Amino acid sequence: MAERSSPVSFRYLGTVTAFFAAILVTSNVSSSAKIVDLGFSVFTIPLAFDGGTILFPLSYVFADILTEVYGFRASRRVIWTGFVCLALSSLCFGLLGVLPGEAVWERGAGQAAYRAILGGMSSGGIVAASLAGYLAGEFSNSVILSRMKIAFKGRFLWIRTIGSTLAGEFLDSLVFVLAAALAGVFPWESVVSLILTNYCFKCALEVLLTPFTYFVTGRLKKAEGVDVYDNGVKYRLF
């Protein structure tokens, strides 16, 4: 298997990008739509989480796969591609929000219900919060994973994915929830609970999906015929 410092062309990178973008957009719509309460507490803090928490951690799993197989620069391109898709979805929801509603729809659902459920997406609040959290969390996750791969000479993938996730998910959860609360998407009284639950759930899912990460990275490396190391790469956002 060849080692490359940077990707040239890959067969399956487009497929992974499509999954990543779909997860990102769907999880952000879910975050705006509902807050779930599990009905119990940890140290008097209720375990409530936004709907996107169920799906969003998978974006970290795919980001780990992207960085491990294709390298940081390919991962960076995919991350920004995902956010373009997210911005377009926000624009669409915003446009729908200002268009007049049909009479039967107004009686059954109505503009108030639309604003209550999809207000975060249509106003850009969730999008802004997600972008802020992702810039802090996802890029730090990818950088840490990339540097650890070089330091560990490609060994101990489970230590690298879990270790980078512990740092990245903390920053992501903290910045995302605080920014969403500032934008009026989440109530301030739920901030601590949401940060705690988001972080614990995301990290637990990363650990549980470690066998999946091993399987997919192994198959992709074999199929693509590469194992990218980011030697000499400058870790820039753009």
C-alpha positions as a LaTeX table, in Angstrom:
\begin{tabular}{lrrr}
\hline
Residue & $x$ (\AA) & $y$ (\AA) & $z$ (\AA) \\
\hline
Met1 & 0.00 & 0.00 & 0.00 \\
Ala2 & 1.43 & 3.35 & $-1.03$ \\
Glu3 & 1.87 & 6.27 & 1.33 \\
Arg4 & 1.12 & 9.72 & $-0.08$ \\
Ser5 & 1.57 & 13.10 & 1.48 \\
Ser6 & $-1.58$ & 14.36 & $-0.24$ \\
Pro7 & $-4.51$ & 12.84 & $-2.17$ \\
Val8 & $-4.65$ & 12.96 & $-5.97$ \\
Ser9 & $-7.92$ & 11.29 & $-6.99$ \\
Phe10 & $-10.05$ & 8.76 & $-5.15$ \\
Arg11 & $-12.92$ & 6.48 & $-6.08$ \\
Tyr12 & $-14.99$ & 6.74 & $-2.92$ \\
Leu13 & $-14.28$ & 10.21 & $-1.59$ \\
Gly14 & $-17.44$ & 11.55 & $-3.25$ \\
Thr15 & $-19.58$ & 8.89 & $-1.56$ \\
Val16 & $-18.15$ & 9.68 & 1.87 \\
Thr17 & $-18.68$ & 13.40 & 1.19 \\
Ala18 & $-22.36$ & 12.77 & 0.34 \\
Phe19 & $-22.93$ & 10.85 & 3.59 \\
Phe20 & $-21.16$ & 13.56 & 5.58 \\
Ala21 & $-23.25$ & 16.38 & 4.06 \\
Ala22 & $-26.50$ & 14.47 & 4.55 \\
Ile23 & $-25.69$ & 13.81 & 8.21 \\
Leu24 & $-24.73$ & 17.44 & 8.78 \\
Val25 & $-27.91$ & 18.92 & 7.26 \\
Thr26 & $-30.30$ & 16.36 & 8.80 \\
Ser27 & $-28.80$ & 16.69 & 12.27 \\
Asn28 & $-29.08$ & 20.48 & 12.19 \\
Val29 & $-32.75$ & 20.32 & 11.16 \\
Ser30 & $-33.30$ & 17.84 & 14.00 \\
Ser31 & $-31.52$ & 20.16 & 16.45 \\
Ser32 & $-33.92$ & 22.96 & 15.58 \\
Ala33 & $-37.00$ & 20.74 & 15.67 \\
Lys34 & $-36.95$ & 19.12 & 19.11 \\
Ile35 & $-35.28$ & 18.83 & 22.52 \\
Val36 & $-35.50$ & 15.34 & 24.04 \\
Asp37 & $-35.66$ & 14.66 & 27.81 \\
Leu38 & $-34.64$ & 11.16 & 28.92 \\
Gly39 & $-36.42$ & 11.62 & 32.23 \\
Phe40 & $-33.48$ & 11.21 & 34.61 \\
Ser41 & $-30.60$ & 13.33 & 35.89 \\
Val42 & $-26.88$ & 13.12 & 36.60 \\
Phe43 & $-25.85$ & 15.11 & 39.70 \\
Thr44 & $-29.21$ & 16.98 & 39.57 \\
Ile45 & $-28.61$ & 17.94 & 35.91 \\
Pro46 & $-31.41$ & 16.56 & 33.69 \\
Leu47 & $-30.21$ & 14.60 & 30.68 \\
Ala48 & $-31.91$ & 16.52 & 27.90 \\
Phe49 & $-30.48$ & 16.85 & 24.41 \\
Asp50 & $-31.39$ & 18.41 & 21.10 \\
Gly51 & $-32.61$ & 16.10 & 18.36 \\
Gly52 & $-29.46$ & 16.48 & 16.29 \\
Thr53 & $-27.40$ & 14.78 & 19.00 \\
Ile54 & $-28.73$ & 11.42 & 17.81 \\
Leu55 & $-27.20$ & 11.77 & 14.35 \\
Phe56 & $-24.55$ & 14.48 & 14.53 \\
Pro57 & $-21.85$ & 12.35 & 16.24 \\
Leu58 & $-21.70$ & 10.27 & 13.06 \\
Ser59 & $-20.18$ & 13.30 & 11.34 \\
Tyr60 & $-17.19$ & 12.94 & 13.68 \\
Val61 & $-16.90$ & 9.27 & 12.81 \\
Phe62 & $-16.88$ & 10.13 & 9.10 \\
Ala63 & $-14.41$ & 12.97 & 9.74 \\
Asp64 & $-12.09$ & 10.50 & 11.49 \\
Ile65 & $-12.38$ & 8.19 & 8.50 \\
Leu66 & $-11.69$ & 11.05 & 6.09 \\
Thr67 & $-8.62$ & 12.25 & 7.97 \\
Glu68 & $-7.25$ & 8.75 & 8.53 \\
Val69 & $-7.66$ & 7.59 & 4.94 \\
Tyr70 & $-7.47$ & 10.75 & 2.81 \\
Gly71 & $-5.59$ & 13.20 & 5.03 \\
Phe72 & $-6.35$ & 16.58 & 6.56 \\
Arg73 & $-6.59$ & 18.58 & 3.34 \\
Ala74 & $-9.23$ & 16.28 & 1.83 \\
Ser75 & $-11.11$ & 16.30 & 5.14 \\
Arg76 & $-11.03$ & 20.10 & 5.17 \\
Arg77 & $-12.57$ & 20.27 & 1.70 \\
Val78 & $-15.35$ & 17.89 & 2.70 \\
Ile79 & $-16.09$ & 19.88 & 5.86 \\
Trp80 & $-16.53$ & 23.11 & 3.89 \\
Thr81 & $-18.60$ & 21.30 & 1.27 \\
Gly82 & $-20.92$ & 20.16 & 4.03 \\
Phe83 & $-21.34$ & 23.68 & 5.31 \\
Val84 & $-22.19$ & 24.99 & 1.85 \\
Cys85 & $-24.99$ & 22.40 & 1.79 \\
Leu86 & $-26.03$ & 23.51 & 5.27 \\
Ala87 & $-26.10$ & 27.17 & 4.26 \\
Leu88 & $-28.25$ & 26.36 & 1.21 \\
Ser89 & $-30.71$ & 24.43 & 3.37 \\
Ser90 & $-30.92$ & 27.36 & 5.79 \\
Leu91 & $-31.57$ & 29.73 & 2.89 \\
Cys92 & $-34.36$ & 27.47 & 1.65 \\
Phe93 & $-36.04$ & 27.28 & 5.07 \\
Gly94 & $-35.67$ & 31.05 & 5.45 \\
Leu95 & $-37.35$ & 31.65 & 2.09 \\
Leu96 & $-40.20$ & 29.31 & 2.98 \\
Gly97 & $-40.62$ & 31.17 & 6.25 \\
Val98 & $-41.36$ & 34.50 & 4.57 \\
Leu99 & $-43.64$ & 33.13 & 1.83 \\
Pro100 & $-47.41$ & 33.29 & 2.60 \\
Gly101 & $-48.99$ & 30.08 & 3.81 \\
Glu102 & $-51.95$ & 28.35 & 2.12 \\
Ala103 & $-55.25$ & 28.62 & 4.04 \\
Val104 & $-55.69$ & 24.91 & 4.88 \\
Trp105 & $-52.06$ & 24.64 & 5.97 \\
Glu106 & $-52.47$ & 27.72 & 8.18 \\
Arg107 & $-55.43$ & 26.09 & 9.97 \\
Gly108 & $-53.64$ & 22.75 & 10.40 \\
Ala109 & $-50.13$ & 23.90 & 11.22 \\
Gly110 & $-49.58$ & 27.59 & 10.66 \\
Gln111 & $-46.75$ & 30.08 & 10.62 \\
Ala112 & $-46.32$ & 30.04 & 14.39 \\
Ala113 & $-45.69$ & 26.29 & 14.37 \\
Tyr114 & $-43.23$ & 26.69 & 11.49 \\
Arg115 & $-41.27$ & 29.32 & 13.40 \\
Ala116 & $-41.34$ & 27.25 & 16.60 \\
Ile117 & $-40.03$ & 24.07 & 14.97 \\
Leu118 & $-37.82$ & 25.33 & 12.14 \\
Gly119 & $-37.05$ & 28.82 & 13.40 \\
Gly120 & $-33.45$ & 27.88 & 14.15 \\
Met121 & $-32.86$ & 26.73 & 10.58 \\
Ser122 & $-34.85$ & 29.50 & 8.91 \\
Ser123 & $-33.26$ & 32.28 & 10.95 \\
Gly124 & $-29.76$ & 30.85 & 10.63 \\
Gly125 & $-29.36$ & 30.42 & 14.39 \\
Ile126 & $-28.62$ & 26.71 & 14.28 \\
Val127 & $-26.43$ & 27.15 & 11.20 \\
Ala128 & $-24.33$ & 29.85 & 12.87 \\
Ala129 & $-24.04$ & 27.81 & 16.07 \\
Ser130 & $-23.13$ & 24.68 & 14.15 \\
Leu131 & $-20.50$ & 26.52 & 12.13 \\
Ala132 & $-18.96$ & 28.03 & 15.25 \\
Gly133 & $-18.94$ & 24.68 & 17.04 \\
Tyr134 & $-17.56$ & 22.90 & 14.03 \\
Leu135 & $-14.75$ & 25.36 & 13.48 \\
Ala136 & $-13.72$ & 24.84 & 17.09 \\
Gly137 & $-14.38$ & 21.11 & 17.33 \\
Glu138 & $-14.15$ & 19.38 & 13.97 \\
Phe139 & $-10.96$ & 21.03 & 12.81 \\
Ser140 & $-9.26$ & 20.46 & 16.16 \\
Asn141 & $-10.37$ & 16.82 & 15.99 \\
Ser142 & $-8.91$ & 16.41 & 12.50 \\
Val143 & $-5.65$ & 18.18 & 13.37 \\
Ile144 & $-5.12$ & 16.12 & 16.53 \\
Leu145 & $-5.90$ & 12.87 & 14.72 \\
Ser146 & $-3.58$ & 13.81 & 11.87 \\
Arg147 & $-0.68$ & 14.67 & 14.17 \\
Met148 & $-1.21$ & 11.57 & 16.32 \\
Lys149 & $-1.12$ & 9.37 & 13.22 \\
Ile150 & 2.35 & 10.67 & 12.41 \\
Ala151 & 3.52 & 10.42 & 16.03 \\
Phe152 & 2.19 & 6.86 & 16.43 \\
Lys153 & 3.38 & 5.84 & 12.94 \\
Gly154 & $-0.16$ & 4.83 & 11.97 \\
Arg155 & $-0.67$ & 2.49 & 14.93 \\
Phe156 & $-3.31$ & 2.49 & 17.69 \\
Leu157 & $-6.19$ & 3.90 & 15.63 \\
Trp158 & $-8.60$ & 3.47 & 18.54 \\
Ile159 & $-6.46$ & 5.64 & 20.83 \\
Arg160 & $-6.17$ & 8.30 & 18.14 \\
Thr161 & $-9.88$ & 8.46 & 17.23 \\
Ile162 & $-11.09$ & 8.45 & 20.82 \\
Gly163 & $-8.39$ & 10.87 & 22.03 \\
Ser164 & $-9.04$ & 13.40 & 19.28 \\
Thr165 & $-12.79$ & 13.09 & 19.81 \\
Leu166 & $-12.56$ & 13.83 & 23.55 \\
Ala167 & $-10.95$ & 17.18 & 22.73 \\
Gly168 & $-12.94$ & 18.01 & 19.60 \\
Glu169 & $-16.36$ & 17.05 & 20.96 \\
Phe170 & $-15.83$ & 19.10 & 24.11 \\
Leu171 & $-15.11$ & 22.25 & 22.12 \\
Asp172 & $-17.90$ & 21.46 & 19.66 \\
Ser173 & $-20.55$ & 20.89 & 22.34 \\
Leu174 & $-19.51$ & 23.92 & 24.38 \\
Val175 & $-19.39$ & 26.39 & 21.48 \\
Phe176 & $-22.45$ & 24.97 & 19.68 \\
Val177 & $-24.80$ & 25.08 & 22.67 \\
Leu178 & $-23.62$ & 28.51 & 23.85 \\
Ala179 & $-23.91$ & 30.00 & 20.35 \\
Ala180 & $-27.35$ & 28.44 & 19.84 \\
Ala181 & $-28.52$ & 29.87 & 23.18 \\
Leu182 & $-27.20$ & 33.31 & 22.20 \\
Ala183 & $-29.16$ & 33.00 & 18.95 \\
Gly184 & $-32.32$ & 32.17 & 20.90 \\
Val185 & $-32.61$ & 28.58 & 19.63 \\
Phe186 & $-32.07$ & 26.92 & 23.03 \\
Pro187 & $-33.32$ & 28.26 & 26.40 \\
Trp188 & $-30.53$ & 29.36 & 28.74 \\
Glu189 & $-31.87$ & 27.19 & 31.57 \\
Ser190 & $-31.08$ & 24.09 & 29.45 \\
Val191 & $-27.51$ & 25.07 & 28.50 \\
Val192 & $-25.59$ & 23.08 & 31.13 \\
Ser193 & $-27.76$ & 20.01 & 30.60 \\
Leu194 & $-27.38$ & 20.19 & 26.82 \\
Ile195 & $-23.58$ & 20.61 & 26.96 \\
Leu196 & $-23.18$ & 17.69 & 29.38 \\
Thr197 & $-25.52$ & 15.36 & 27.51 \\
Asn198 & $-24.17$ & 16.30 & 24.07 \\
Tyr199 & $-20.59$ & 15.66 & 25.15 \\
Cys200 & $-21.22$ & 12.37 & 26.95 \\
Phe201 & $-23.46$ & 11.00 & 24.21 \\
Lys202 & $-21.11$ & 11.93 & 21.36 \\
Cys203 & $-18.02$ & 10.50 & 23.05 \\
Ala204 & $-19.86$ & 7.30 & 24.00 \\
Leu205 & $-21.03$ & 6.84 & 20.42 \\
Glu206 & $-17.47$ & 7.34 & 19.12 \\
Val207 & $-16.27$ & 4.54 & 21.41 \\
Leu208 & $-19.12$ & 2.21 & 20.41 \\
Leu209 & $-18.52$ & 2.82 & 16.70 \\
Thr210 & $-14.77$ & 2.16 & 16.89 \\
Pro211 & $-15.14$ & $-1.28$ & 15.23 \\
Phe212 & $-17.08$ & 0.42 & 12.39 \\
Thr213 & $-14.29$ & 3.00 & 12.03 \\
Tyr214 & $-11.69$ & 0.23 & 11.85 \\
Phe215 & $-13.71$ & $-1.68$ & 9.26 \\
Val216 & $-14.41$ & 1.28 & 6.96 \\
Thr217 & $-10.89$ & 2.76 & 7.12 \\
Gly218 & $-9.37$ & $-0.63$ & 6.40 \\
Arg219 & $-11.63$ & $-1.24$ & 3.41 \\
Leu220 & $-11.14$ & 2.26 & 2.02 \\
Lys221 & $-7.36$ & 2.13 & 2.33 \\
Lys222 & $-7.34$ & $-1.17$ & 0.50 \\
Ala223 & $-9.78$ & 0.00 & $-2.18$ \\
Glu224 & $-8.03$ & 3.33 & $-2.76$ \\
Gly225 & $-4.54$ & 1.86 & $-2.45$ \\
Val226 & $-3.30$ & 4.65 & $-0.19$ \\
Asp227 & $-2.58$ & 5.52 & 3.42 \\
Val228 & $-2.14$ & 9.31 & 3.60 \\
Tyr229 & 0.22 & 10.86 & 6.14 \\
Asp230 & 0.11 & 14.64 & 6.55 \\
Asn231 & 3.86 & 15.22 & 6.60 \\
Gly232 & 4.59 & 18.90 & 6.06 \\
Val233 & 0.91 & 19.88 & 5.89 \\
Lys234 & $-0.04$ & 23.33 & 7.19 \\
Tyr235 & $-3.24$ & 23.13 & 9.22 \\
Arg236 & $-5.24$ & 26.05 & 7.87 \\
Leu237 & $-9.00$ & 26.53 & 7.82 \\
Phe238 & $-8.97$ & 27.42 & 4.12 \\
\hline
\end{tabular}
